[in-house]
Amino acid sequence: MKAVVDVLDRIAGALALVAAWCAAAIMVFITGHILTEIVLRSFFGTSTQVLEEFVGYGLGAMVFLALGHALRQGKLVRVDIVLGKLPSRARRALEVVLCLVTLAVMAFVMKYFWISVSRNYQRGTISMTTAATPMWIPEAVILAGMGIFWLTLAVYALRLLVGGALIEESGINE
């Protein structure tokens, strides 16, 4: 079982890393778009007309795409006031329970997000802006980030169940 969890952990880690790199690329795009908008407005009296829309999509995508990697690196905000005081076994048990609760909540949210993505795709829903962005695209990117986070969290829960390392502030300890 531990070997299977290790393989799943490597897959989840790779997906989380790729998603984090995508989040970083989106940040570069957003920064470039803002700088372009500043130049256009300051020197040419014009605009791309889509800055707010694309920055909004980008921020949502960045947050969700980076979640899995942030979890693996121990960078998610965690209230360690209770966990830090518990003995190792109790902490492990509590973390498994908290992982399972989070997985259930995320599965619920992802189900309805999937319904929204598929509905927007089928109906051809577009944003009511100049860009006329198909709404399923930014939603699908956010859903992908949620899915990677869910997988990463599920693998972490499995890791804990087979005696693997806890996530500390510095990330998963091997």
QUILIN-V999478 format. One line per field, one symbol per residue. phi: phi as a letter, one per 20 degrees, with the letter a starting at -180 (. if undefined). psi: psi as a letter, one per 30 degrees, with the letter a starting at -180 (. if undefined). A space follows every 50 residues. Layout:
BEGIN
phi->???
psi->???
END
This chain:
BEGIN
phi->.fffffffffffffffffffffffffffggfffffffffgffdcmcbfmc ggfffffffffgfffegfffffemdffceefegfeefgffffffffffff ffffffffffgfffgfffffffemfcfecgflffffffffffffffffff ffffffffgffenffffdfeofee
psi->eeeeeeeeeeeeeeeeeeeeeeeeeeeeeeeeeeeeeeeeeeffhalfgg eeeeeeeeeeeeeeffeeeeeefgfkkkjgeeeffkleeeeeeeeeeeee eeeeeeeeeeefeeeeeeeeeefhkllhlefhkkffeeeeeeeeeeeeee eeeeeeeeeefgglklkafgakk.
END
